[in-house]
């Protein structure tokens, strides 16, 4: 096999591979002899079909199989001999035909085109100086959380009197529009805290002053933007009966509150809150110092040549998200008003940064022999599986059968391990800040790879009437 490098421009490489006809003939002869004992043809005893006859009948097909096996094998040998680390899947352009090779005795030729990984020196992690914001858990933070828990765990007791703001009522109701009941407008034993804003505007106010056993005709108008279009803007009447009126009891912050929450006493509850907040603070600190680290790595390696195909693939993935955001009117406010060319320019820079940081982290990890263990991958698969209760086995089997899916789990684990490795060696100084500063969004997000093309999720669907329109979700 003869291999010639035809072109080398930047990170792009093209190799011409020529397999001599003599080598192909030897492979064909060997293959025919291998299959002869299994060949069954009319007019010949089993296993006694002449080699020439097999060549005549099946030579082109056998040669095609040989070449199909030869191409990936020769490609890998070419890369291994030259110690090439491909940045993209090699593209193969076959220049010969199996039948021509067989009949004409011609050499077999094909070209391999690919981009290679750039060779570059990485920064020594020990030379990096980073600042990590940290925040102690303040007593006031714990007290505020206790007060909120007390509000959430308030108990209600039956009240012999009129319902007031803050009271809980248990009601049956049937809604109608123009005298006709509508789907989703009825309920029995519905619990409603007056003033909670749980139902549509005007509904709760009309229950103030009602007593247990009272029948109340509640008249409301559905909001114009109500999600159930057949109800939006319509006047409705809810024939309601108050089954029970309950007043909120006094909730004190003491051992009894902790016991209702499954803990032994108030001190145990406080300790649990402190640990929870410490975990939140630790995670936020890591996110901030990681962002600072990525900025430093990006700046230190801004001259690294990037494989164009990798950048283009990353950009195409981002751009699909951007287009989806545009179509659903969910583009970030900062991107609205920009032309398509401006948006593409912005997100190409983000794609380039992501690729650059990926290459740098991979190279640092490679030199440090950082790896992801099978145990870590299994743990990640199990964590994914528990998210789909009742389908755990199906999820595990999916990952077992899909190497690409496993790689998608491996990549973030590897990245975090490399980040841990760098932070252990870098000169990291802790800077004490308050909780608000720790969790504050940076004015200019320096980690460009974290920029999102879309807004937060759209509002959740409304529940059946007479519930009010659901608030926007604050989660991605």
N, C-alpha and C positions, 0 to 999 in steps of 0.2 A: 504494500500500500504506500503510495507516494502522496505526501501532503505539502502543498505550497501556499504560503501566505500571500494572497493576491492584493490585499489592501489593508492598511492600518491607519485610520484617520481618527484622531481623538481616542475615544473608547470603543469605536467600532472596528470590528475585525471581520475579514472574509477569507476563508480558506478553500482551496480547491483540493478535493480528494480524488485520487485516481487509483482504482483497484485493477491491477493488470489482468488481462484475459486468462493468463495461465493460472492465476490464483483462483479465479472464478471457476475455471474448468476443473480444477482439483476439488473445489467445494462441491461442484455438481456431481462429479464422479463419486465422491464419498457419500453424498446424500442418496444417490441412486442405489448404491450398494447397501446402505442402511435400511432402505425401505423395500428392497427386493424380496426378502422373505415374507413380507406381508401383502405383496401385490397379487391380486387375483384377476386374471383376464381369461376370457373364453379362448379355448384352443391351447392353453398352456397348463401344465400341472402347477398346483400351488407352490409359490416360491421359486419357480423355474422360468419365469419370464426373462428373456435376454435383456441385458442392460441397454443395448441399442434400441430395442423396441420400447422400453420404458422412456428412454430419452426422446424418441420420436413422438410418443403419445402424450407424455406429460412434462417434457423438458422445459417448455416455456413457463408452465405453472410452477415447477420446482424452482427454476431460476428466480422467478418473481418472489417466492418465499425466502430464498437465500438473500436476495437484495434487500428485502424488507427487514430482515434480521441484521444485515450487514450495516445499513445506514446508521441506526442508533449506536451500534457497537463501535463503528469507526469514528463516529462523532465524539463519543465519550473518550476513546483512546486519544484522539487528537487533543482534546482539552487536558486530559491527564498528563500526556507527554510534555505539554508546554506549561503545565501547572497554571492553567487558566481558570479563574473563578468567574463564571458567567453571571452577568447582571440581569440577563433576560433569557428566556427559552430560545435556544438556537433555532434559526430558521434554515431549513434544508431545501435546496433547489436541485432536483435530480436532472441531470443533463442527458442521461442515457435511458434506453428502453430495454426491458428484459428480453424481449424477442430479438431485438437487434443484437444484443450482447450474445445471445445463444446462437443465432444464425450466422452472424458476421464475424464472430470471434473477437469483437471489439472490447476495449477496456471499458470499465464502468466508471463514470465520473459524476460527481455532485459537488455542490458548493455549500459551505456552512457560513451563515452570517449571524453575528451576535454582537452584543455589547459586553464588555468585560468590566469587572469591578475596578474602580480606581485604586491605585496604590498611593497611599499617603501616610504621613506620620501623624499620630494622634497626640494631643496634648497630654502631658504627664499630669494625672489627677492630683498629685501632691502639690502642683503649682497653682491650683485653683483656690481662690479665696472667695468664700460665699457667706452670706448672712442668712440666718434662719430665724424668722420671727416666732416667738413662743409666748404663750399667755397662761398665767396661773388661773385656776378656778376661783373666782371671787365668792365670798360669802353671800353677797347680794344676788349673785347669779343663782345660787342654790335656793335662797329664800324666794326668789321670784318663781322658780320652778315648783316649789312646794305650794305656793299660793295658787298656781295654775292647776296643779293636781287636786287641790282642795276644791276648786271650782268644778272640775270635771267629775269628781266623785261625790258631788252633792246628792243627798238623798231627799226624797219627797214623801210627805205625809198627807193623808186625807185631810181635807179642809172643809169645815161646815160653814160655808159662806160663799161670797161672790169671787169669781176668778179675777185676779189682778195681774198686772204686768210681772213676769217672772214666774208665775204659777204654771204648773203643768196640768193640762186637761186631757182626758181620754174621751174621744168622740167617735161617733158613727156619722158618716155623711154620704149623701148621694148628690152628685152634681148634674145639672141639666142646662141646656141652652135652648131657648125658645120652647121650653116645656118638654124637651126630649133629652133623656139621659145620654151621656156620652162615655165612650170607653176610657177607662182609667180614672174616672171621676168619682169613684165610690170606694169606701173603706170602712172597716169595722174595727173598733178598738185602737184607732190611731192615736199615738201619743204626740202631744205638741206643747212645747214650752212657749208661752206667749212672750213675744218680743225677741225670739231667737232668729226670726227671719227665715224660718224653715219653709213656710208656705208663701204663695204669691202675695204681693202687696194688697193690704186691705182685709185679708182673711182673718188674721190673728186678732186685729184690733176689735173686730166685731164680737169676739168671745169674751172681752173684758166685761165683767158684771154678770156673767152667766153663772148659774148655780147647778149643782148636780141634779139631773133630771130635766133641765130646761131644754126646750126645742128652739133652735135659733135658725132663722133663715138668713144665710150669709150671701150678700150680693157683691160680686167682684167683676173686674174686667181683666182678662188675660193680657199681658204685655204684648205690644206689637211685634216684638222680636222673639216671642215664645217659640220654642223649638218645634213643638207640635203645630204645624202650620194650620191644621183645621181648627185649632183653638185660638190662634194668635189674634189679638184685638177683639175677641168676642166677649159679650156680656154673659155671665153665668150666675146661676143661683145654686147654692149648696144647702139642701135641707139637712140640718145637723142636729144631733142630740148629744148633750153633754152627759157622759156616763159618770165621770168622776172629776173632782177638782182637787188638786194637791198643791200644797205650799212647800217651798224648799226649806229643808231643815238646816240648822246651823252646822257647818263643818269646821271643826277645829284642827289645827295642825299639831297633832300629837300622835301617840302610839297607835291610837285606833285608826287613824288615817293610813299608817303604814300597814297595819294588819289587814285592812280592806284591800290593800294592794299586794298582799301575799308576803309581806316582810315582817320580821319579828317585832321591831320597834322603830321609833322615829330616827334613831341614830343609824340603824341599818338602811333606812330609806335615804338618809342624807349621804351615806357612804356610796350607795348605788348611784345616786345622782352625780356625785363627784367623779366616780369612775367613768360614767357615761360622758360627762363633759371633758374629762381628760382625754378620752379616746377621740372625741370630736376635735379637740384642740391639736392633738398629735397629728391627726390626719390633715387638718388644715395647714399645720406647720410644714408637713412633708410636701404638700402640694405647692406651697409658696417657694420652698427652697428648691424643689425640683424644677419649677418654672425658671428660677434664677440660674440653675445649673444648665438648663437647656439653652438659655440665652447666651451663657458663657461659651458653651460648646459650639453654638452656631457662629458666634463671633470669631472663635479661634480657628474655625475650619471653613471660613467663607470662600477660600480659594480652591476648595476641593472641586474637581471636575465631576459633574453629575451625569449618570447615564440618561440620555434623552428619553429613551423608552420608559424608564422607571418614572421619570417626572411626568411624562404624558399620561401614563396609566393612572398615576395618583391624581393628576388634574382631572381626568375624565370621570373618575369616581366622585370627586368633589363637585364637579360641574353638574353631574346628574342630580345631586342634592340641591344645588342652587336653582336649577330649572324647576325642580319640584316645589321649592319654596316660592318661586315666582308665580307658578301656576296656582298655588293655593293661598297667595297673598300672605305669606309667612316670612318674607324676607326681613332681615334685621333692619331696623330703622336707619342705621348708618350706611346701609347699602342701597336704600331706596333713593331714587333719583339719579343713580349712576347709570351710565350707558352699559350696554353689553360688553363693549370693548374694555371699559374701565373695570367692570366686574371680573372679566377673564384675566386681566392683568393682575388684579389683586390676588385672585385665587391661584394663579400660576405661581406667584411668589410663595404662597402658602404651601403649594404642592412641592416646590423646590426645597423649602425649609424642612418639610417632613421627610423627604428623601435624604437630604443631607444629614439630618439628625439620626435617621435610621441607620445610615451607613457608618456614622461616627460611633454610635452606641454599639453596633455590631462588631466593628473593628476593635474597639476597646475590650469588649467582652471576649472576642476571639483570642486576643493576646493574653487575656487574664484567665483563659480557660473556663469562663463562665458557661454553665450549661443548665438546662432544665431537666430535672430528674423525672423518671417514669412515675414516681410517687407524686410529684407535684402535678403532673399532667392528669393522673388518675383523680387527684383531689379536685382539680378544676372541672373535670368531666362530671364528677359526682355533684359538685355545686350547681352545675347547669341542670343536672337531672332532677334535683329536688325542686327546681322551679316549676316542673311539670308533673304535679302530683297525679299518680295513676298511670303515667307514661314513662316512668323512670327507665325501665328496661329498653324501651324504644329509643330513648335519647342516647343511652350508653351504646347501643348497637349502631346508631347513626355515626357516632364519633369513631367507633371501631372500624367502620367501613369507609370513612371519608378522611383521608390524610390531610386534605385541605382544611377541613373543619378543625382537626387537631392542631394544625399549624396556626390557625386563627386564635386558638386558646394559648398556644405556646408563646406567641410573639409578645403579648403584654407581660407575661410572667418573666420572660427573658429580659425585657426592658427594665422592669422593676429591679431585677437582680443586678443588672449592670449599674443602674442608678445607685443602688445600695453600695456596690463595690466602690464607685467613685466617691460617694459621700464619706465612706470610711477613711479614704486616703486624703481627701481635700481638707483644706483649712476652713472649717465651718465655725462661725461665731454666732452664738445665740443672742438674739436681741429681744429683750422683754417688751411686750406691747400689751394693750388691753384687748379684750375679746372682739370689740367692734373693729379695731384695726386689723386683727388677725383674719377676720372673715370678710373684710371689705373687698370689693372688686377693685382691681387696679384701674386707674384712669385710662391707661393705654395698655391693653393686654400684651405683654411682651412675648408670650408664647404663641406665636402666630399659628402654630399647628392646632391650637385649641379653638380657633375662631370657628363659629358655627354659621352656616349660611341661612339657617331658618330660625324663626322665633320659637318661643316655647310652644308646647302643644296647644291645639285648639281647645276651647271650652268643652267640658264633658257634656254628654247628652243629658237633657232634662229628664227627670223622672216623671211618672204619671201625675196629672193634675191632682191636687192643686199645689204641688211643690213649686217653689220659685225656681228661676233660672239658675243653673249651677254656676259657681264662680270659676274663673279661669284656674287651671292647674298651675302650680308653681314648680312642677317637676318636669324634667325632660323625658 
